Amino acid sequence: MAYSPCPNDTFVFDAWAHGRVPGAPALDVTFADIDITNGVAERAASSAALASDLDLDVLKVSYAVLPYVLDEYALLPCGGALGRGCGPLVLTREPGVDLTGRTVAVPSEKSTAYLLFRLWAADTLGGDGVGEIVVLPFDQIMPAVRDGKVDAGLVIHEARFTYQNYGLHRLADMGEHWEATTGLPIPLGAIIAKRGLGPAVLEQLAAAARASVRMAWDDPEASRPYVLEHAQEMDPAVADQHIGLYVNEFTADLGEDGYAAVRGLLTRAAAEGLVPALAPGALAFPDRGTV
């Protein structure tokens, strides 16, 4: 399994990774930023031989990458990041900047953050839209905006809590725009598993992920050493905020609102030509029927 070292993932998967979930398959964990896991999933989905060589059965990816990988992978109905009030932000050095024709740094063009940004830009900036898009590692975006290397930056993760330290201003909240225009929660990160494992194993994996989430809630202190070990020198208070924002009821079960949010995002993005259209039943999971 591969997931990020971010506090929400280490919090969610601590019990499973350390063998405390009864009956769960043992995990061999690889830590990787979501850009890397997105690329792994895409390459595996494009080549059956490559998929068998990667030895990664379960991955955390952006919801934005699902249309490219759902032939090879199934979306698990739990374990991911989806919620309210947790969307990516657009930051600038000065307040109230008009982004028309400006340069914007983004963490990936295959990220959910980028899809939300493009949908926001289409609604708010009109036909001209932004200018150049520059892809930077997420931890380099705020310094680039602060230093004037780009006009604005699209930020994710703990940057929601730390951007003021760089003297930056929040121009727009992609999540607020998404929620205001759809009424749905914000899809961010998904857990996917190889379809070739078969329905019984997929259901076992989903049950293990759901149990791991609930065990983390029942005893938050049990996961703290694992969270802080991999939090990349993050302030423990920021790590707690991160977990509080990204781990919620949708992490335990997407439910009808969660699935509606995923379908809504990918349908709107496909209509804008940003991703391929989803095939009918592509989000179906063995224990849920057609979704």
C-alpha positions in Angstrom: 0.0 0.0 0.0 1.1 3.5 -0.7 -0.1 6.7 1.0 1.3 10.1 1.9 3.2 10.9 5.1 0.6 13.6 5.8 -1.1 13.5 9.3 -4.5 12.5 8.0 -3.2 9.4 6.2 -0.9 8.3 9.1 -3.7 8.9 11.6 -6.2 6.9 9.5 -3.9 3.9 8.7 -1.9 3.7 11.9 -3.9 0.8 13.4 -3.9 -1.2 10.1 -0.3 -0.5 9.4 0.8 -1.7 12.8 -1.3 -4.9 12.8 -3.9 -3.8 15.3 -7.0 -4.3 13.1 -8.3 -7.9 13.8 -8.4 -10.0 10.6 -6.9 -7.3 8.3 -4.3 -8.2 5.7 -0.8 -7.2 6.7 0.4 -4.0 5.1 3.8 -3.3 3.5 3.6 0.6 3.4 5.4 2.9 1.0 5.2 6.6 1.7 4.8 8.8 -1.4 3.3 12.2 -2.1 0.1 12.0 -4.0 1.6 13.2 -7.2 3.8 10.1 -7.2 0.9 7.7 -6.4 -1.2 9.4 -9.1 1.5 8.7 -11.6 1.9 5.1 -10.4 -1.8 4.4 -10.8 -1.9 5.9 -14.3 1.1 4.0 -15.5 -0.2 0.7 -14.0 -3.6 1.3 -15.6 -2.0 1.8 -19.0 0.0 -1.4 -18.9 -1.1 -4.8 -17.4 2.5 -5.9 -17.3 3.6 -2.8 -15.4 0.7 -3.1 -13.0 1.8 -6.6 -12.0 5.4 -5.4 -11.5 4.5 -2.4 -9.2 3.4 -4.6 -6.3 1.2 -1.8 -5.0 -2.3 -3.2 -4.4 -3.8 -0.1 -2.6 -3.0 3.5 -3.3 -4.1 7.0 -2.1 -4.7 9.1 -5.2 -6.4 12.3 -6.2 -10.1 12.0 -7.2 -9.1 13.8 -10.3 -7.1 10.8 -11.5 -10.0 8.3 -11.2 -11.2 8.6 -14.9 -7.8 7.4 -16.0 -7.5 4.4 -13.7 -10.9 2.9 -13.0 -10.5 0.1 -15.5 -7.6 -1.3 -13.4 -8.6 0.0 -9.9 -11.7 0.1 -7.8 -12.6 3.1 -5.6 -12.9 2.0 -2.0 -15.8 3.6 -0.2 -13.7 4.7 2.8 -10.3 5.8 3.9 -9.9 8.9 1.8 -10.3 12.7 2.2 -13.6 14.4 1.4 -15.3 16.9 3.5 -16.6 20.5 4.0 -14.5 23.6 4.7 -11.3 21.8 3.5 -10.8 23.0 0.0 -7.6 24.3 -1.7 -6.8 28.0 -1.5 -5.6 30.5 -4.1 -3.0 32.8 -2.5 -1.4 36.1 -3.6 1.0 38.6 -2.3 -1.5 41.4 -2.4 -5.2 41.2 -1.6 -7.8 41.4 -4.4 -5.6 40.5 -7.4 -7.3 40.0 -10.7 -5.9 36.6 -12.0 -6.9 37.2 -15.6 -3.8 36.4 -17.7 -1.6 35.9 -14.6 0.9 33.1 -13.8 -0.4 30.6 -11.2 1.6 27.8 -9.5 -0.3 24.6 -8.9 0.8 21.3 -7.3 -0.2 19.1 -10.2 -2.4 19.3 -13.3 -3.8 15.9 -12.4 -4.8 16.9 -8.8 -8.3 17.4 -7.5 -7.2 20.9 -6.4 -6.4 21.7 -10.0 -9.9 20.6 -11.2 -11.6 22.7 -8.5 -9.4 25.6 -9.5 -10.2 25.3 -13.2 -14.0 25.1 -12.4 -13.7 28.1 -10.2 -11.7 30.1 -12.9 -14.3 29.2 -15.5 -17.1 30.5 -13.3 -15.3 33.7 -12.0 -12.8 34.8 -14.6 -14.7 34.6 -17.8 -13.5 33.5 -21.1 -9.9 34.8 -20.9 -9.0 32.9 -17.7 -5.6 32.7 -16.1 -2.4 32.9 -18.0 0.5 30.4 -17.6 0.1 27.4 -15.2 3.4 26.4 -13.5 3.6 23.0 -11.7 5.7 23.1 -8.5 6.0 20.8 -5.5 3.4 21.9 -3.0 6.0 23.0 -0.4 7.6 25.4 -3.0 4.4 27.2 -4.0 4.1 29.7 -1.1 7.8 30.7 -1.2 7.4 31.2 -5.0 4.3 33.5 -4.5 6.1 35.4 -1.6 9.2 35.9 -3.7 7.2 37.1 -6.8 8.2 34.2 -9.0 4.5 33.6 -9.8 1.5 35.8 -9.4 -0.6 33.3 -7.4 -0.4 29.9 -5.9 -2.9 27.0 -5.4 -2.2 25.4 -2.1 -3.3 22.3 -0.3 -2.6 20.4 2.9 -1.4 22.3 6.0 -0.8 25.5 3.9 -4.4 26.3 4.9 -3.1 27.0 8.4 0.4 28.5 7.6 0.1 30.8 4.6 -0.1 33.9 6.9 3.5 33.1 8.0 4.6 33.9 4.4 2.7 37.2 4.4 0.3 36.0 1.8 -3.4 36.7 1.3 -6.3 34.3 0.5 -7.8 35.4 -2.8 -10.3 32.5 -3.0 -11.3 29.2 -1.4 -12.0 26.6 -4.0 -14.0 24.6 -1.5 -16.2 27.4 -0.6 -17.0 27.9 -4.3 -17.6 24.2 -4.9 -19.9 24.0 -1.9 -21.8 27.2 -2.8 -22.4 26.1 -6.4 -23.2 22.4 -5.7 -24.2 22.0 -2.1 -21.9 18.9 -2.0 -18.8 18.1 0.1 -15.4 18.5 -1.5 -13.7 15.4 -2.9 -9.9 15.5 -2.4 -8.1 12.2 -2.0 -9.4 8.6 -2.8 -8.3 5.1 -1.8 -8.2 2.7 -4.7 -7.3 -1.0 -5.0 -6.6 -3.3 -7.9 -9.7 -4.8 -9.3 -7.8 -8.0 -10.0 -7.7 -8.8 -6.3 -11.4 -9.8 -6.6 -14.6 -8.7 -4.8 -13.9 -10.6 -1.6 -10.5 -9.1 -1.1 -11.7 -5.6 -2.0 -14.4 -5.9 0.6 -11.8 -7.1 3.1 -9.6 -4.1 2.3 -12.5 -1.7 2.7 -13.5 -3.3 6.0 -9.9 -3.0 7.3 -9.7 0.7 6.2 -13.0 1.5 7.9 -12.0 -0.3 11.1 -8.6 1.5 11.2 -10.4 4.9 10.9 -12.7 4.0 13.8 -9.9 2.7 16.0 -8.0 6.0 15.4 -11.0 8.0 16.6 -11.5 5.7 19.6 -7.9 6.1 20.8 -6.3 9.2 19.1 -3.2 9.1 21.2 -2.2 5.6 19.9 -1.5 7.1 16.5 0.4 10.2 17.7 4.0 8.7 17.5 3.3 7.5 13.9 1.8 10.8 12.9 4.6 13.0 14.3 7.3 10.7 13.0 6.2 11.3 9.4 4.8 14.9 9.8 8.0 16.4 8.3 8.8 18.7 11.3 5.2 20.0 11.3 4.1 21.7 14.5 2.0 19.1 16.5 -0.8 21.6 16.8 -0.9 22.0 13.0 -0.9 18.2 12.6 -3.9 18.1 14.9 -5.7 20.7 12.8 -4.8 18.8 9.7 -6.4 15.6 11.1 -9.5 17.5 12.3 -10.1 19.0 8.9 -9.5 16.0 6.6 -10.6 13.0 8.7 -14.4 13.0 9.1 -17.5 10.9 8.6 -16.8 10.6 4.9 -13.4 8.9 5.7 -15.3 6.1 7.4 -17.9 5.9 4.6 -18.4 8.0 1.5 -22.2 7.5 1.7 -24.6 8.9 -0.8 -23.4 12.5 -0.4 -19.8 11.4 -0.9 -20.5 9.5 -4.0 -22.7 12.4 -5.3 -19.7 14.7 -4.8 -17.3 12.5 -6.7 -19.7 12.0 -9.6 -20.5 15.8 -9.6 -16.8 16.8 -9.7 -15.9 14.4 -12.4 -19.0 15.0 -14.5 -18.5 18.8 -14.4 -14.7 18.4 -15.1 -15.5 16.2 -18.1 -18.0 18.7 -19.4 -15.1 21.3 -19.3 -12.8 18.9 -21.2 -10.5 18.5 -18.2 -10.9 14.7 -17.8 -12.4 11.8 -19.7 -16.0 11.0 -19.0 -16.7 8.3 -16.5 -18.1 5.0 -17.9 -21.5 3.9 -16.5 -21.0 2.1 -13.1 -17.3 3.0 -12.9 -17.6 4.0 -9.3 -19.4 0.8 -8.3 -18.0 -1.2 -5.3 -18.8 -4.8 -4.6 -20.8 -4.2 -1.5 -22.8 -1.2 -2.8 -24.2 -2.2 -6.1 -24.2 0.2 -9.0 -23.2 3.8 -8.0 
